[in-house]
Amino acid sequence: MTKVHERPVEPFSDIHFEHGEVRATLLHDPTVEGLDMAIYLDGSGSMSDEYEYKKVGAGILNWIFGKEPAKVDNTVEPQVRWILEYLATKDRNGLLRTAYWACGGATSIELIGELQGKDVKSYLFPGPKRFGNQTNLKPAIEDFVEYMEEQAEKGARQGCAVFITDGVIHDADEVKKYCEYLVRLITKGKLPKLNFILVGVGKDVDEEQMEDICHEEYEGFGHLWCHRVAEEVKDMAELVAVLVDESMTVASGGVITDDKGRVLARYESRLPAILEFKIGEDAHSFTLEVNGQKFTQPLPDDDDDDHH
């Protein structure tokens, strides 16, 4: 008899089934429908050391014998790769707008590209071509708004942008005025719903200023921003993931049932990226229900059979 290996059904990217246990990996989070995500990395001069690739093995003996010191990741790169991989599970098509801001001239944005979460290990983040000397946030927000206007025509229903900074924001008053304008457009239906996340890194961040921007509550809308401060760059990725979950997660969670209607797992608040649960021997499929949507995945062959 020919064995059938079931392909994953969206939103699943990978299914493993062995000894009555299922491990299902989500390609994207179905609780966040039509979401486009972006990340903007601080390109100001104060970040230049964080983008510098370190060399190991540099010394007089290596110089004498002509050995080239090995380059290792800068401190930003592994964090950004982790963030991109995580955000891709939320994004509607897995493509994330990624750019440097506060670089070059006072209003410069340097687009890195539309990056895929699955390819993160191949991406390098050496910093912008020219570091900036002023941290102006409004141009980065404007870039994302323009991007979302384009994406709305392609099916985007909401957007979330993450902005990383290591210092004082020099155009805070302009940012607050612009945000009032954006909220008016969103409430009139002229823009998709937007959420902004501001992550400060290091001791030079003005947290009081961040609170002033992010704690603004708009009538009939609520908060546009949320923020946190990470003490070091190495703490940045985990903080971003927490803030994205807090901003984008819906309260309804999800339920997994088998083809007999038996509940196999229940998620009260949010779905993890990997769903693990037991299923009966008589089941042929399972269904994930989220926000009234149902996604049914046929069970593949028991992975254990492949070893015989």
TORVO-595145 format. One record per residue (C-alpha): x negated, y, z negated; residue in one letter. Coordinates in steps of 0.5 Angstrom, whole numbers, plus 500, padded with zeros to 3 digits. Layout:
// residues N
X/Y/Z/a
...
// end
This chain:
// residues 308
500/500/500/m
497/507/502/t
496/511/496/k
499/518/496/v
495/524/493/h
500/530/491/e
497/537/493/r
498/542/488/p
504/546/489/v
504/554/488/e
502/557/482/p
498/551/481/f
491/550/484/s
489/543/481/d
492/537/478/i
489/532/474/h
494/526/471/f
491/520/467/e
493/515/462/h
500/519/461/g
496/526/460/e
497/532/465/v
492/538/466/r
495/543/471/a
491/549/472/t
494/555/474/l
492/559/481/l
496/565/478/h
500/567/472/d
507/566/475/p
510/571/469/t
507/577/473/v
510/577/479/e
508/581/485/g
502/584/481/l
496/587/484/d
490/588/479/m
483/593/480/a
477/594/476/i
473/600/476/y
466/600/473/l
463/606/470/d
457/609/475/g
455/614/471/s
447/615/469/g
448/613/462/s
450/606/465/m
443/605/469/s
440/601/464/d
445/596/463/e
445/595/471/y
438/594/471/e
435/587/473/y
430/584/468/k
424/581/470/k
422/575/466/v
414/572/466/g
411/579/468/a
404/579/465/g
397/579/467/i
396/572/469/l
402/572/473/n
399/578/477/w
392/575/477/i
395/568/480/f
400/572/485/g
407/569/481/k
413/574/482/e
417/575/476/p
424/572/476/a
430/576/476/k
435/575/471/v
442/578/471/d
443/585/468/n
448/585/462/t
454/588/466/v
454/582/472/e
456/576/468/p
461/580/464/q
464/583/471/v
464/576/474/r
468/573/468/w
473/579/468/i
474/578/476/l
475/570/475/e
480/572/469/y
484/577/473/l
485/573/479/a
489/569/475/t
494/575/475/k
493/578/481/d
499/576/487/r
493/574/492/n
487/573/488/g
484/579/491/l
481/584/486/l
480/592/488/r
473/593/485/t
469/600/485/a
464/604/481/y
467/611/479/w
463/617/476/a
458/616/481/c
454/620/486/g
458/627/486/g
463/628/480/a
469/626/484/t
465/620/488/s
468/613/488/i
464/607/491/e
468/601/493/l
465/595/492/i
470/591/496/g
477/586/495/e
473/581/491/l
476/574/490/q
476/571/483/g
474/564/486/k
467/567/489/d
465/571/483/v
458/567/482/k
456/570/489/s
457/577/487/y
452/582/485/l
453/588/481/f
447/592/481/p
450/599/480/g
452/604/485/p
448/607/490/k
447/614/486/r
449/614/479/f
453/620/477/g
452/626/472/n
459/627/470/q
465/622/468/t
471/624/471/n
477/619/471/l
482/622/475/k
479/621/482/p
479/613/480/a
486/613/478/i
488/617/485/e
484/611/488/d
488/606/485/f
495/610/486/v
493/610/494/e
491/603/494/y
498/601/490/m
502/605/495/e
499/601/501/e
500/594/497/q
507/596/496/a
508/596/503/e
505/589/503/k
510/586/497/g
506/589/491/a
511/590/485/r
507/593/480/q
499/594/479/g
494/594/473/c
488/598/473/a
482/597/468/v
477/602/467/f
470/601/464/i
467/607/461/t
461/608/456/d
462/615/454/g
466/622/454/v
471/623/459/i
470/630/462/h
477/631/465/d
481/629/460/a
486/634/461/d
487/633/468/e
488/626/467/v
494/627/462/k
497/632/467/k
496/627/473/y
499/621/468/c
505/625/467/e
506/626/475/y
505/619/476/l
510/617/471/v
515/621/474/r
514/618/481/l
515/611/478/i
521/613/474/t
524/615/481/k
522/609/484/g
517/612/489/k
511/608/486/l
511/601/483/p
510/600/476/k
503/602/473/l
499/600/467/n
492/603/466/f
487/600/461/i
481/604/458/l
475/600/455/v
470/604/452/g
463/600/451/v
458/603/446/g
457/608/441/k
457/614/445/d
465/613/447/v
469/618/444/d
475/614/441/e
479/620/439/e
479/622/446/q
481/615/448/m
487/615/443/e
489/622/446/d
490/620/453/i
492/613/451/c
497/614/446/h
502/619/450/e
509/616/450/e
513/618/456/y
521/618/455/e
524/613/458/g
518/609/460/f
514/608/454/g
506/608/454/h
502/608/461/l
495/606/458/w
492/602/453/c
485/602/450/h
480/599/446/r
472/600/444/v
467/594/445/a
461/595/441/e
456/592/446/e
457/590/454/v
457/583/452/k
464/584/448/d
467/587/454/m
470/581/458/a
474/578/452/e
477/585/450/l
479/586/457/v
483/579/457/a
486/581/451/v
488/588/453/l
491/585/460/v
495/580/456/d
498/585/452/e
500/589/457/s
502/584/463/m
505/578/459/t
512/577/458/v
516/575/452/a
519/569/455/s
513/565/456/g
515/558/460/g
518/551/459/v
515/545/462/i
520/539/463/t
520/532/467/d
524/530/472/d
529/527/467/k
530/534/464/g
526/532/458/r
522/538/455/v
514/536/455/l
511/543/453/a
514/550/451/r
510/556/451/y
513/562/447/e
509/568/449/s
504/567/454/r
502/562/459/l
495/559/458/p
491/559/465/a
490/551/464/i
497/547/461/l
496/540/458/e
501/536/456/f
503/528/456/k
508/525/460/i
512/519/460/g
510/513/465/e
517/513/468/d
516/521/471/a
515/522/478/h
514/530/477/s
514/536/472/f
517/543/473/t
515/549/470/l
520/554/469/e
518/562/468/v
523/568/468/n
529/563/471/g
524/561/477/q
522/554/477/k
516/550/480/f
516/543/481/t
510/539/482/q
510/532/484/p
505/527/480/l
499/525/483/p
496/518/483/d
493/517/476/d
486/519/476/d
484/513/473/d
486/508/479/d
481/511/483/d
475/508/479/h
478/501/481/h
// end
